[in-house]
Amino acid sequence: MINIDEHTITDAVIARVAQCENPRLKEVLGSLVRHLHQFVRETRLTEAEWMQGIEFLTATGHMCDDKRQEFILLSDTLGVSMLTVMQNNVWPPQVTEATVFGPFHVSGAPEYPLGADIANGAPGQPLYVSATVRGLDGRPVAGAVVDTWQSDADGFYDVQLPNAPTRARGVLRTDAQGRLYFRSILPVAYPIPTDGPVGRMLVASGRHPWRPAHVHFMIQATGYNTLITHVFRDDDQYLQSDVVFGVRSSLIAQFVHHEAGAPPFGPATDGGFYTLDFDFVLKPATAPAKKDVP
């Protein structure tokens, strides 16, 4: 086909993938082309602006490595990550809500026994986390693999610091009663990295880069949907304006301050500490989604 114009080019591009043997790929590519072309038409995008966009995406790719994923950060700050999460986790209301994965998870984190101090020297006030993991029927989920990670008191994840040891992250397993407990540090609010193209986008659009204080959890158990979520501090000033749109009211909890004394587990402390109690409810793989529940 020749002499394509601005009114016929969309159909021409879609026609090129008409013989695609993968129906889902064909559907996604066709929709992408239609919406992308409509965006160009709607904004009357200039060639200079198009080149700026290419340069922005190129710079985003250059910021990605095995410790940082700038494209996830871009997806998060545009609300795409959370939209995808919400569409794909339509669960019964009793199930713990999912939220964004974030760019700082690390596979192969060290495994700890219950009650261990996973902070591993990360700066911050002591936090004792006590939780249970149950199914939709209320029964404890034994042997669930719980991956947890968070930033330190300075707002940094270990992977953001050069030559830092693995700290404030680890993998634990629930006991026969579905219990999970470990010591870490009190999470604080922190800005997402602003030294790359995503940070420059936030500044240019008048947005702040802050995330409210939270602890990440990924919980996996045989026969259940994997849960990826956070637990947020209820006193954080950024709950209503999380830069990645990840806060859910059901995930906000009290991080209770205590004076020096006996914590829920482990030896007594010389200074104050915090406690978090939270119950996670997993969706059985065979349970109906929320939209299917009467």
Backbone as JSON, one array per atom type, in Angstrom:
{
  "sequence": "MINIDEHTITDAVIARVAQCENPRLKEVLGSLVRHLHQFVRETRLTEAEWMQGIEFLTATGHMCDDKRQEFILLSDTLGVSMLTVMQNNVWPPQVTEATVFGPFHVSGAPEYPLGADIANGAPGQPLYVSATVRGLDGRPVAGAVVDTWQSDADGFYDVQLPNAPTRARGVLRTDAQGRLYFRSILPVAYPIPTDGPVGRMLVASGRHPWRPAHVHFMIQATGYNTLITHVFRDDDQYLQSDVVFGVRSSLIAQFVHHEAGAPPFGPATDGGFYTLDFDFVLKPATAPAKKDVP",
  "N": [[0.85, -1.19, 0.0], [0.61, 2.17, -0.95], [1.0, 5.79, -0.83], [-0.18, 6.4, 1.63], [-2.02, 8.27, 4.0], [-2.52, 10.62, 6.76], [-4.97, 9.84, 7.68], [-5.39, 7.24, 6.92], [-3.29, 5.69, 7.77], [-3.36, 4.35, 10.23], [-5.13, 2.12, 9.96], [-3.66, 0.83, 8.02], [-1.31, 0.05, 9.33], [-2.34, -1.7, 11.26], [-3.35, -3.64, 9.6], [-1.04, -4.89, 8.79], [-0.44, -6.67, 10.8], [-2.34, -8.54, 10.66], [-2.1, -11.22, 10.04], [-0.98, -12.36, 12.22], [-0.3, -15.08, 14.29], [-0.68, -15.41, 16.96], [-3.32, -14.81, 18.92], [-3.73, -13.13, 21.16], [-1.48, -11.45, 21.15], [-1.93, -10.21, 18.71], [-4.28, -8.81, 19.32], [-3.4, -7.06, 21.38], [-1.33, -5.58, 20.1], [-2.79, -4.37, 18.03], [-4.6, -2.76, 19.47], [-2.78, -1.13, 20.82], [-1.59, 0.29, 18.68], [-3.84, 1.67, 17.64], [-4.57, 3.34, 19.85], [-2.19, 4.73, 20.33], [-1.78, 6.08, 17.92], [-4.08, 7.66, 17.99], [-3.5, 9.27, 20.19], [-1.35, 10.77, 19.13], [-2.71, 12.15, 17.13], [-4.66, 13.54, 18.63], [-3.13, 15.25, 20.26], [-1.77, 16.63, 18.39], [0.95, 16.12, 17.88], [4.23, 17.35, 17.61], [7.14, 17.0, 15.47], [9.48, 17.59, 16.85], [8.66, 17.25, 19.49], [8.05, 14.55, 19.42], [10.63, 13.51, 19.08], [11.73, 14.31, 21.52], [10.3, 12.65, 23.19], [11.27, 10.13, 22.39], [13.93, 10.41, 23.19], [13.54, 10.66, 25.94], [12.52, 8.09, 26.61], [14.71, 6.57, 25.84], [16.65, 7.49, 27.66], [15.44, 6.59, 29.98], [15.69, 3.82, 29.67], [18.47, 3.65, 29.82], [18.89, 4.09, 32.51], [18.3, 1.76, 33.75], [19.23, -1.17, 35.48], [20.56, -4.11, 37.14], [19.87, -3.43, 39.68], [18.15, -1.33, 39.67], [15.1, -0.25, 38.31], [14.04, 1.74, 36.09], [11.94, 1.88, 34.28], [9.84, 0.56, 35.58], [9.49, 2.41, 37.61], [8.61, 4.58, 36.09], [6.2, 3.52, 35.08], [4.9, 3.18, 37.53], [4.62, 5.86, 38.49], [2.97, 6.96, 36.6], [0.63, 5.77, 37.12], [0.03, 3.42, 35.85], [1.0, 0.95, 36.72], [-0.49, 0.53, 39.1], [-3.08, 0.52, 38.08], [-2.98, -1.79, 36.51], [-2.58, -3.67, 38.55], [-5.01, -3.41, 39.98], [-6.89, -4.22, 38.07], [-6.23, -6.9, 37.77], [-6.44, -8.11, 40.2], [-9.01, -8.62, 41.34], [-10.57, -9.37, 43.91], [-12.39, -11.21, 46.49], [-13.86, -9.2, 49.12], [-12.84, -9.78, 51.68], [-10.27, -10.6, 51.36], [-6.83, -9.69, 51.6], [-5.85, -6.64, 50.2], [-4.1, -6.06, 47.14], [-1.16, -4.28, 46.06], [1.19, -2.05, 44.41], [4.23, -3.49, 43.08], [6.73, -2.27, 43.03], [10.09, -0.96, 42.44], [12.27, -2.07, 43.82], [12.51, -4.67, 44.73], [14.37, -7.65, 45.44], [15.43, -10.65, 44.15], [16.17, -13.78, 45.73], [16.78, -13.02, 48.37], [18.15, -13.21, 51.7], [17.21, -15.99, 53.81], [15.44, -16.12, 56.86], [14.96, -17.29, 60.25], [11.86, -17.41, 62.09], [11.25, -14.61, 64.2], [13.7, -13.45, 63.92], [16.12, -10.76, 63.53], [15.86, -8.88, 60.87], [16.82, -6.51, 60.03], [19.55, -6.2, 60.0], [21.51, -4.32, 60.71], [20.65, -1.98, 59.47], [19.92, 1.5, 59.64], [17.56, 2.82, 61.99], [14.58, 2.99, 64.03], [13.73, 0.35, 66.28], [11.46, -2.12, 65.11], [8.89, -4.36, 65.73], [7.35, -6.86, 64.12], [4.35, -8.55, 64.01], [2.33, -10.99, 62.69], [-0.38, -12.74, 61.04], [-1.08, -15.28, 58.68], [-3.71, -16.21, 56.77], [-6.25, -18.21, 55.15], [-9.12, -17.63, 53.02], [-11.12, -18.93, 54.35], [-10.47, -18.63, 56.97], [-8.67, -20.35, 58.08], [-5.35, -21.07, 59.24], [-2.43, -20.49, 57.24], [0.06, -22.52, 56.81], [3.61, -22.62, 56.46], [3.81, -20.66, 54.51], [5.6, -18.66, 52.21], [7.19, -15.77, 52.92], [8.21, -12.83, 51.65], [9.84, -9.96, 52.5], [10.55, -6.45, 52.49], [12.07, -3.19, 52.82], [12.68, 0.39, 53.15], [15.38, 2.2, 54.8], [15.96, 4.25, 57.79], [16.87, 6.55, 56.63], [15.57, 6.67, 54.29], [16.4, 5.03, 52.22], [16.7, 2.11, 50.2], [18.57, -0.93, 50.5], [19.71, -1.65, 48.04], [20.1, 0.76, 46.8], [22.34, 1.85, 47.8], [25.82, 2.12, 47.47], [27.8, -0.76, 47.58], [26.54, -1.7, 49.87], [25.52, -3.99, 52.46], [23.11, -6.71, 52.28], [20.16, -5.74, 53.69], [17.41, -4.98, 55.9], [15.6, -6.53, 54.57], [14.26, -9.73, 53.71], [13.5, -13.28, 53.75], [10.96, -15.24, 55.14], [9.2, -17.96, 56.75], [5.89, -18.95, 57.49], [4.67, -20.38, 60.58], [3.14, -23.43, 61.88], [0.74, -22.43, 62.8], [0.26, -20.38, 61.13], [1.62, -18.11, 61.76], [3.66, -15.17, 61.65], [6.56, -13.5, 62.46], [8.96, -11.01, 63.13], [11.87, -8.93, 63.59], [12.5, -5.62, 62.58], [12.95, -2.42, 61.22], [11.52, 0.82, 61.87], [9.5, 2.01, 59.28], [9.9, 4.87, 57.14], [8.68, 7.81, 55.45], [9.67, 8.39, 52.06], [11.39, 9.83, 49.22], [10.95, 8.82, 45.85], [13.58, 7.81, 43.56], [14.99, 10.66, 42.09], [16.89, 11.36, 40.31], [16.9, 10.7, 37.68], [15.25, 10.32, 34.43], [12.52, 9.98, 35.12], [12.28, 11.36, 37.51], [12.82, 13.95, 36.56], [10.58, 14.28, 34.97], [8.57, 14.39, 36.92], [9.22, 16.78, 38.27], [8.91, 18.61, 36.17], [6.19, 18.42, 35.76], [5.11, 19.39, 38.06], [4.82, 17.76, 40.33], [5.19, 16.06, 43.5], [7.74, 13.77, 44.79], [7.2, 11.83, 46.74], [6.72, 8.89, 48.73], [4.48, 7.38, 51.05], [5.31, 6.09, 54.34], [6.06, 2.63, 54.55], [5.96, -1.0, 54.62], [7.0, -3.61, 52.57], [5.43, -6.61, 51.36], [5.51, -9.85, 50.02], [3.67, -12.66, 49.56], [3.6, -16.09, 49.26], [2.03, -19.18, 48.73], [1.27, -22.62, 48.43], [-1.54, -23.43, 46.52], [-2.78, -21.01, 46.76], [-3.42, -17.64, 45.61], [-0.69, -15.56, 44.78], [0.2, -12.91, 46.9], [0.96, -9.55, 46.66], [1.85, -6.78, 48.36], [1.63, -3.81, 50.51], [2.12, -2.55, 53.87], [1.01, 0.3, 55.39], [2.02, 3.16, 57.35], [-0.18, 4.71, 59.62], [0.03, 7.38, 60.33], [1.19, 8.92, 58.42], [2.07, 11.69, 56.36], [1.8, 11.58, 53.62], [-0.14, 9.85, 52.74], [-2.45, 10.49, 51.3], [-1.44, 11.35, 48.93], [0.31, 9.66, 47.58], [3.0, 9.1, 45.44], [2.94, 7.0, 43.64], [0.37, 6.1, 43.67], [-0.48, 3.98, 45.33], [-1.78, 3.52, 47.8], [-4.14, 1.88, 49.86], [-7.02, 1.94, 51.85], [-7.47, -0.24, 53.48], [-4.98, -1.21, 53.96], [-3.67, 0.38, 55.7], [-2.18, 0.82, 58.81], [-1.67, 0.85, 62.4], [1.4, 1.75, 63.74], [2.66, 1.12, 66.61], [4.03, 2.94, 69.3], [6.29, 2.12, 71.93], [7.62, 2.37, 75.24], [10.9, 1.69, 76.63], [11.48, -1.76, 77.35], [9.95, -4.99, 77.56], [9.64, -6.46, 74.46], [7.28, -7.9, 72.04], [8.48, -10.32, 71.4], [11.7, -11.85, 71.79], [14.67, -10.42, 73.37], [14.57, -7.96, 76.08], [14.53, -4.4, 75.49], [16.73, -1.54, 75.57], [15.94, 0.93, 74.81], [13.17, 2.79, 73.34], [10.62, 1.24, 71.26], [8.78, 0.06, 68.37], [5.67, -1.52, 67.45], [3.97, -3.63, 65.14], [0.96, -5.05, 64.24], [-0.66, -7.24, 62.15], [-3.0, -8.78, 59.97], [-2.96, -11.04, 57.33], [-4.88, -12.08, 54.59], [-5.25, -14.62, 52.34], [-6.21, -15.35, 48.96], [-7.7, -18.31, 47.98], [-6.65, -20.28, 45.2], [-8.74, -21.4, 43.85], [-10.95, -19.94, 44.55], [-13.78, -17.79, 43.81], [-13.58, -14.69, 41.94], [-14.04, -11.29, 43.02], [-16.01, -10.06, 41.47], [-17.55, -12.18, 40.8], [-18.81, -12.95, 43.06], [-21.83, -13.29, 44.82]],
  "CA": [[0.0, 0.0, 0.0], [1.37, 3.42, -1.04], [0.21, 7.01, -0.7], [-0.92, 6.41, 2.89], [-2.08, 9.6, 4.6], [-2.72, 10.59, 8.21], [-6.28, 9.25, 7.99], [-5.43, 5.82, 6.57], [-2.1, 4.97, 8.22], [-3.67, 3.46, 11.36], [-5.64, 0.86, 9.42], [-2.59, 0.17, 7.27], [-0.41, -0.6, 10.28], [-3.06, -2.83, 11.86], [-3.47, -4.68, 8.57], [0.23, -5.6, 8.7], [-0.38, -7.72, 11.82], [-3.57, -9.34, 10.52], [-1.78, -12.64, 9.95], [-0.33, -12.79, 13.46], [-0.89, -16.33, 14.73], [-0.96, -15.31, 18.39], [-4.47, -13.91, 18.97], [-3.58, -12.11, 22.2], [-0.51, -10.49, 20.65], [-2.62, -9.45, 17.66], [-5.22, -7.89, 19.98], [-2.66, -6.03, 22.11], [-0.66, -4.7, 19.14], [-3.8, -3.57, 17.34], [-5.09, -1.73, 20.39], [-1.69, -0.19, 21.04], [-1.47, 1.15, 17.5], [-5.0, 2.57, 17.58], [-4.52, 4.35, 20.91], [-1.0, 5.55, 20.15], [-2.05, 6.98, 16.81], [-5.08, 8.63, 18.43], [-2.78, 10.22, 21.04], [-0.61, 11.68, 18.26], [-3.68, 13.03, 16.47], [-5.33, 14.4, 19.61], [-2.21, 16.28, 20.75], [-1.08, 17.23, 17.23], [2.34, 16.0, 18.29], [5.21, 17.85, 16.65], [8.31, 16.13, 15.29], [10.42, 17.87, 17.94], [8.12, 16.6, 20.69], [8.22, 13.11, 19.22], [12.03, 13.21, 19.36], [11.91, 14.43, 22.96], [9.75, 11.44, 23.78], [12.22, 9.06, 22.12], [15.09, 10.64, 24.05], [13.12, 10.36, 27.3], [12.47, 6.64, 26.77], [16.09, 6.08, 25.76], [17.28, 7.79, 28.94], [14.84, 5.69, 30.96], [16.36, 2.54, 29.5], [19.86, 3.74, 30.28], [18.9, 4.1, 33.97], [17.92, 0.43, 34.24], [20.26, -2.2, 35.65], [20.07, -5.19, 37.99], [19.47, -2.88, 40.97], [17.19, -0.24, 39.51], [14.24, -0.42, 37.14], [13.42, 3.05, 35.85], [10.67, 1.72, 33.57], [8.82, 0.3, 36.6], [9.26, 3.7, 38.26], [7.78, 5.35, 35.16], [4.87, 2.92, 35.12], [4.31, 3.47, 38.84], [4.26, 7.27, 38.65], [1.88, 7.27, 35.67], [-0.56, 5.05, 37.56], [-0.21, 2.22, 35.04], [1.24, -0.22, 37.56], [-1.61, 0.32, 40.02], [-4.24, 0.15, 37.26], [-2.82, -3.21, 36.17], [-2.82, -4.43, 39.78], [-6.44, -3.4, 40.31], [-7.61, -5.03, 37.09], [-5.87, -8.31, 37.85], [-6.62, -8.61, 41.56], [-10.4, -8.35, 41.72], [-10.75, -10.44, 44.86], [-13.42, -11.0, 47.51], [-13.45, -8.09, 50.01], [-12.13, -10.23, 52.88], [-8.87, -10.86, 51.0], [-5.95, -8.53, 51.69], [-5.71, -5.98, 48.9], [-2.78, -5.99, 46.52], [-0.72, -2.97, 45.59], [2.3, -2.1, 43.46], [5.41, -4.27, 43.43], [7.84, -1.36, 43.25], [11.31, -1.28, 41.68], [13.42, -2.4, 44.67], [12.55, -6.05, 45.19], [15.55, -8.4, 45.02], [15.27, -12.1, 44.25], [17.24, -14.46, 46.45], [17.11, -12.4, 49.65], [18.46, -14.24, 52.7], [16.09, -16.54, 54.56], [15.62, -15.99, 58.3], [13.98, -17.97, 61.09], [10.9, -16.52, 62.75], [11.8, -13.89, 65.35], [15.03, -12.9, 63.62], [16.29, -9.35, 63.21], [16.24, -8.82, 59.46], [17.37, -5.18, 59.72], [20.96, -6.45, 59.69], [22.3, -3.1, 60.87], [20.08, -0.8, 58.81], [19.55, 2.5, 60.65], [16.14, 2.99, 62.2], [14.06, 2.58, 65.33], [13.31, -1.05, 66.22], [10.06, -2.44, 64.82], [8.57, -5.77, 65.89], [6.2, -7.18, 63.28], [3.63, -9.8, 64.32], [1.26, -11.12, 61.7], [-0.87, -14.08, 60.73], [-1.46, -15.49, 57.28], [-4.84, -17.14, 56.75], [-7.01, -18.32, 53.92], [-10.43, -16.99, 53.03], [-11.94, -19.66, 55.31], [-9.99, -18.35, 58.31], [-7.67, -21.32, 58.52], [-3.97, -20.6, 59.08], [-1.66, -21.0, 56.12], [1.38, -22.91, 57.31], [4.68, -22.72, 55.47], [3.78, -19.62, 53.48], [6.88, -17.98, 52.02], [6.95, -14.33, 53.03], [9.33, -11.98, 51.24], [9.57, -8.61, 52.99], [11.65, -5.5, 52.25], [11.7, -1.81, 53.13], [13.77, 1.36, 53.2], [15.89, 2.46, 56.15], [15.55, 5.51, 58.39], [17.26, 7.64, 55.75], [14.75, 6.6, 53.1], [17.08, 4.3, 51.15], [16.78, 0.65, 50.17], [19.97, -1.35, 50.45], [20.22, -1.67, 46.66], [20.4, 2.11, 46.35], [23.58, 2.28, 48.43], [26.97, 1.39, 46.91], [28.5, -1.74, 48.42], [25.82, -1.95, 51.13], [25.1, -5.38, 52.63], [21.67, -6.93, 52.23], [19.6, -5.39, 54.99], [16.0, -4.59, 55.93], [14.87, -7.38, 53.65], [14.52, -11.14, 53.98], [12.45, -14.26, 53.48], [10.6, -16.04, 56.3], [8.1, -18.9, 56.51], [4.95, -19.0, 58.6], [4.67, -21.64, 61.33], [1.94, -24.26, 61.72], [-0.42, -21.61, 63.11], [0.2, -19.28, 60.17], [2.19, -16.91, 62.37], [4.85, -14.54, 61.09], [7.06, -12.46, 63.35], [10.37, -10.67, 62.92], [12.26, -7.58, 63.98], [13.08, -4.81, 61.52], [13.05, -1.01, 61.62], [10.33, 1.62, 61.57], [9.59, 2.64, 57.96], [9.68, 6.32, 57.05], [8.38, 8.29, 54.1], [10.89, 8.64, 51.29], [11.15, 10.19, 47.82], [11.48, 7.91, 44.85], [14.76, 8.43, 42.95], [14.67, 11.79, 41.2], [18.09, 11.71, 39.55], [16.75, 10.18, 36.33], [14.2, 10.94, 33.62], [11.22, 10.01, 35.81], [12.34, 12.49, 38.43], [12.69, 15.19, 35.79], [9.18, 14.37, 34.56], [7.79, 14.83, 38.07], [9.5, 18.2, 38.48], [8.32, 19.38, 35.06], [4.73, 18.39, 35.86], [4.7, 19.98, 39.33], [4.45, 16.71, 41.29], [6.2, 15.68, 44.48], [8.21, 12.41, 44.56], [7.2, 11.12, 48.0], [5.91, 7.72, 49.07], [4.26, 7.27, 52.49], [6.06, 5.02, 54.99], [5.43, 1.32, 54.36], [6.75, -2.22, 54.54], [6.56, -4.47, 51.46], [5.27, -8.05, 51.59], [5.06, -10.75, 48.97], [3.36, -13.9, 50.25], [3.32, -17.18, 48.34], [1.7, -20.45, 49.38], [0.66, -23.58, 47.51], [-3.0, -23.41, 46.52], [-3.28, -19.64, 46.96], [-2.88, -16.59, 44.76], [0.39, -14.77, 45.37], [-0.18, -11.57, 47.35], [2.0, -8.51, 46.68], [1.17, -5.68, 49.02], [2.37, -3.04, 51.5], [1.4, -2.08, 55.04], [1.37, 1.71, 55.52], [1.85, 3.83, 58.65], [-1.4, 5.51, 59.59], [0.28, 8.78, 60.66], [2.06, 9.51, 57.39], [1.47, 12.86, 55.69], [1.67, 11.38, 52.17], [-1.11, 8.79, 52.43], [-3.41, 10.97, 50.31], [-0.79, 11.82, 47.69], [1.37, 8.73, 47.21], [3.42, 9.39, 44.07], [2.66, 5.87, 42.76], [-1.06, 5.81, 43.77], [-0.61, 2.62, 45.83], [-2.38, 3.37, 49.12], [-5.5, 1.38, 50.03], [-7.35, 2.18, 53.26], [-7.39, -1.5, 54.23], [-3.57, -1.52, 54.18], [-3.14, 1.36, 56.65], [-2.19, 0.21, 60.14], [-0.97, 1.57, 63.46], [2.73, 1.33, 64.19], [2.49, 1.6, 67.98], [5.27, 3.21, 70.02], [6.38, 1.62, 73.3], [8.83, 2.74, 75.96], [11.82, 0.57, 76.82], [10.9, -2.86, 78.09], [9.88, -6.29, 76.89], [8.88, -6.47, 73.2], [6.44, -9.1, 71.89], [9.36, -11.49, 71.36], [13.09, -11.45, 71.87], [15.1, -9.82, 74.64], [14.13, -6.6, 76.4], [15.31, -3.35, 74.85], [17.14, -0.42, 76.43], [15.25, 2.12, 74.35], [11.83, 2.58, 72.85], [10.46, 0.44, 70.05], [7.46, 0.07, 67.76], [5.1, -2.82, 67.08], [2.95, -3.69, 64.08], [0.18, -6.28, 64.2], [-1.44, -7.2, 60.91], [-3.45, -10.09, 59.49], [-3.05, -11.18, 55.88], [-5.82, -13.1, 54.13], [-4.94, -15.0, 50.96], [-7.3, -15.9, 48.16], [-7.42, -19.63, 47.39], [-6.61, -20.24, 43.74], [-10.03, -21.85, 43.3], [-12.05, -19.08, 44.99], [-14.24, -16.86, 42.78], [-13.19, -13.3, 42.05], [-15.03, -10.42, 43.65], [-17.11, -9.78, 40.55], [-18.37, -13.37, 40.69], [-19.42, -13.26, 44.35], [-23.15, -12.65, 44.9]],
  "C": [[0.89, 1.24, 0.0], [0.41, 4.59, -0.91], [-0.69, 6.99, 0.54], [-0.9, 7.83, 3.44], [-2.4, 9.48, 6.09], [-4.05, 9.98, 8.61], [-6.3, 7.74, 7.75], [-4.28, 5.01, 7.17], [-2.39, 4.01, 9.37], [-4.16, 2.11, 10.87], [-4.56, 0.1, 8.67], [-1.64, -0.57, 8.2], [-1.08, -1.83, 10.89], [-3.18, -3.98, 10.87], [-2.19, -5.5, 8.47], [0.34, -6.74, 9.71], [-1.59, -8.65, 11.74], [-3.29, -10.84, 10.5], [-1.06, -13.16, 11.2], [-1.04, -14.03, 14.0], [-1.2, -16.35, 16.23], [-2.12, -14.33, 18.58], [-4.35, -12.81, 20.03], [-2.59, -11.04, 21.77], [-1.14, -9.6, 19.58], [-3.55, -8.41, 18.28], [-4.48, -6.74, 20.65], [-1.98, -5.06, 21.15], [-1.66, -3.8, 18.42], [-4.32, -2.45, 18.22], [-4.02, -0.69, 20.65], [-1.56, 0.78, 19.88], [-2.61, 2.15, 17.45], [-4.89, 3.69, 18.6], [-3.32, 5.28, 20.75], [-1.2, 6.54, 19.01], [-3.07, 8.05, 17.2], [-4.46, 9.68, 19.33], [-2.03, 11.25, 20.19], [-1.56, 12.66, 17.58], [-4.28, 14.04, 17.45], [-4.44, 15.54, 20.07], [-1.54, 17.05, 19.63], [0.42, 17.26, 17.51], [3.28, 16.52, 17.2], [6.37, 16.86, 16.53], [9.34, 16.35, 16.39], [9.95, 17.2, 19.23], [8.26, 15.09, 20.61], [9.66, 12.72, 19.54], [12.34, 13.33, 20.85], [11.4, 13.18, 23.67], [10.69, 10.26, 23.59], [13.44, 9.2, 23.03], [14.76, 10.32, 25.51], [13.1, 8.85, 27.55], [13.87, 6.02, 26.7], [16.82, 6.31, 27.08], [16.73, 6.9, 30.04], [15.49, 4.32, 30.89], [17.77, 2.55, 30.03], [19.97, 3.74, 31.8], [18.58, 2.74, 34.57], [19.14, -0.47, 34.36], [19.7, -3.25, 36.61], [19.64, -4.71, 39.37], [18.42, -1.78, 40.87], [16.42, -0.43, 38.22], [13.46, 0.87, 36.9], [12.1, 2.93, 35.1], [9.54, 1.37, 34.54], [8.47, 1.6, 37.31], [8.37, 4.58, 37.38], [6.35, 4.83, 35.16], [4.15, 3.25, 36.42], [3.79, 4.91, 38.91], [3.18, 7.71, 37.67], [0.59, 6.53, 36.03], [-0.84, 3.78, 36.79], [-0.02, 0.96, 35.87], [0.04, -0.51, 38.44], [-2.88, -0.04, 39.26], [-4.17, -1.32, 36.89], [-3.09, -4.09, 37.38], [-4.31, -4.52, 40.07], [-7.25, -4.26, 39.35], [-7.4, -6.52, 37.28], [-5.99, -8.91, 39.24], [-8.0, -8.22, 42.08], [-10.84, -9.5, 42.62], [-11.91, -10.19, 45.8], [-12.95, -9.98, 48.54], [-12.69, -8.52, 51.26], [-10.64, -10.44, 52.61], [-8.06, -9.57, 51.09], [-5.71, -7.94, 50.3], [-4.25, -5.97, 48.44], [-2.45, -4.54, 46.2], [0.57, -3.15, 44.77], [3.5, -2.88, 43.99], [6.59, -3.36, 43.77], [9.11, -1.84, 42.55], [12.46, -1.84, 42.5], [13.38, -3.81, 45.27], [13.8, -6.72, 44.64], [15.26, -9.88, 45.2], [16.45, -12.69, 45.02], [17.67, -13.78, 47.73], [17.37, -13.49, 50.69], [17.22, -14.7, 53.45], [16.43, -16.51, 56.05], [14.62, -16.87, 59.04], [13.01, -16.95, 61.69], [11.54, -15.89, 63.99], [13.13, -13.24, 65.09], [14.97, -11.4, 63.39], [16.77, -9.24, 61.78], [16.81, -7.47, 59.07], [18.83, -5.29, 59.35], [21.78, -5.17, 59.7], [21.76, -1.88, 60.19], [19.65, 0.22, 59.87], [18.03, 2.66, 60.75], [15.73, 2.53, 63.58], [13.53, 1.16, 65.24], [11.8, -1.19, 65.99], [9.88, -3.95, 64.94], [7.26, -6.04, 65.14], [5.64, -8.53, 63.71], [2.44, -9.88, 63.39], [0.78, -12.56, 61.63], [-1.22, -14.11, 59.26], [-2.53, -16.57, 57.28], [-5.47, -17.18, 55.37], [-8.36, -17.64, 54.08], [-11.37, -17.66, 54.03], [-11.5, -19.45, 56.75], [-8.94, -19.31, 58.82], [-6.26, -20.78, 58.3], [-3.29, -21.24, 57.88], [-0.25, -21.27, 56.62], [2.38, -22.99, 56.17], [4.6, -21.72, 54.34], [5.13, -18.92, 53.41], [6.62, -16.48, 51.96], [8.24, -13.58, 52.72], [8.99, -10.57, 51.69], [10.79, -7.72, 52.78], [11.15, -4.09, 52.51], [12.92, -0.91, 53.07], [14.22, 1.55, 54.64], [15.44, 3.83, 56.64], [15.93, 6.73, 57.56], [16.48, 7.63, 54.43], [15.37, 5.84, 51.94], [16.89, 2.79, 51.31], [18.24, 0.26, 50.03], [20.55, -1.31, 49.03], [20.53, -0.29, 46.11], [21.76, 2.59, 46.86], [24.75, 1.47, 47.89], [27.62, 0.49, 47.95], [27.82, -2.01, 49.76], [25.48, -3.43, 51.24], [23.58, -5.5, 52.48], [21.09, -6.66, 53.61], [18.18, -4.86, 54.82], [15.22, -5.31, 54.83], [15.2, -8.83, 53.99], [13.32, -11.99, 53.65], [12.23, -15.08, 54.74], [9.47, -16.97, 55.92], [7.19, -18.94, 57.73], [5.01, -20.37, 59.28], [3.34, -22.37, 61.13], [0.66, -23.5, 62.01], [-0.55, -20.41, 62.17], [0.82, -18.0, 60.69], [3.48, -16.48, 61.67], [5.31, -13.49, 62.07], [8.55, -12.28, 63.14], [10.61, -9.25, 63.4], [12.87, -6.88, 62.77], [13.23, -3.39, 62.04], [11.79, -0.28, 61.2], [10.47, 2.24, 60.19], [9.31, 4.13, 58.03], [9.3, 6.66, 55.61], [9.69, 8.58, 53.36], [10.52, 9.07, 49.87], [11.66, 9.08, 46.91], [12.7, 8.57, 44.2], [14.38, 9.51, 41.94], [15.86, 12.2, 40.34], [18.04, 11.22, 38.11], [15.62, 10.85, 35.58], [12.84, 10.98, 34.31], [11.18, 11.16, 36.81], [12.18, 13.82, 37.71], [11.26, 15.39, 35.3], [8.31, 14.88, 35.71], [7.98, 16.32, 38.32], [8.8, 19.04, 37.42], [6.8, 19.45, 35.17], [4.22, 18.87, 37.21], [4.28, 18.97, 40.39], [5.57, 16.47, 42.29], [6.57, 14.22, 44.28], [8.01, 11.46, 45.75], [6.25, 9.93, 48.06], [5.69, 7.71, 50.58], [4.99, 6.05, 53.04], [5.32, 3.69, 54.88], [6.46, 0.21, 54.42], [6.16, -3.08, 53.44], [6.42, -5.92, 51.93], [4.88, -8.73, 50.28], [4.89, -12.13, 49.61], [2.92, -14.95, 49.24], [3.06, -18.46, 49.12], [1.0, -21.34, 48.37], [-0.86, -23.55, 47.65], [-3.62, -22.05, 46.69], [-2.68, -18.7, 45.91], [-1.74, -15.87, 45.49], [-0.12, -13.37, 45.7], [1.04, -10.67, 47.35], [1.36, -7.26, 47.23], [2.13, -4.88, 49.88], [1.5, -2.94, 52.76], [1.93, -0.68, 55.33], [1.19, 2.22, 56.95], [0.68, 4.79, 58.6], [-1.17, 6.99, 59.87], [1.1, 9.5, 59.6], [1.35, 10.63, 56.63], [1.23, 12.65, 54.2], [0.67, 10.29, 51.8], [-2.07, 9.21, 51.32], [-2.77, 11.37, 48.99], [0.4, 10.96, 47.3], [1.73, 8.91, 45.73], [3.11, 8.24, 43.12], [1.21, 5.36, 42.93], [-1.36, 4.45, 44.41], [-1.36, 2.43, 47.13], [-3.82, 2.87, 49.03], [-5.82, 1.52, 51.52], [-7.21, 0.92, 54.1], [-5.95, -1.88, 54.57], [-2.91, -0.53, 55.13], [-3.28, 0.79, 58.06], [-1.43, 1.09, 61.12], [0.39, 0.92, 63.73], [2.86, 1.94, 65.59], [3.84, 1.76, 68.67], [5.18, 2.69, 71.45], [7.67, 2.15, 73.92], [9.71, 1.49, 76.13], [11.18, -0.52, 77.67], [10.9, -4.12, 77.26], [9.05, -6.17, 75.61], [8.05, -7.75, 73.09], [7.25, -10.39, 71.85], [10.8, -10.98, 71.4], [13.41, -10.77, 73.18], [14.56, -8.41, 74.83], [15.06, -5.59, 75.75], [15.65, -2.24, 75.84], [16.42, 0.87, 76.04], [13.86, 1.79, 73.87], [11.8, 1.74, 71.59], [9.02, 0.56, 69.56], [6.99, -1.35, 67.51], [4.07, -2.63, 65.97], [2.29, -5.05, 64.16], [-0.73, -6.22, 62.98], [-1.79, -8.62, 60.49], [-3.58, -10.06, 57.98], [-4.02, -12.32, 55.56], [-5.56, -13.37, 52.66], [-6.17, -15.55, 50.26], [-6.91, -17.28, 47.64], [-7.49, -19.55, 45.87], [-7.93, -20.63, 43.12], [-11.18, -20.95, 43.69], [-12.47, -18.13, 43.88], [-13.7, -15.45, 43.02], [-14.33, -12.49, 42.62], [-16.24, -10.22, 42.77], [-18.05, -10.97, 40.4], [-19.1, -13.73, 41.98], [-20.77, -12.57, 44.44], [-23.16, -11.51, 45.89]]
}
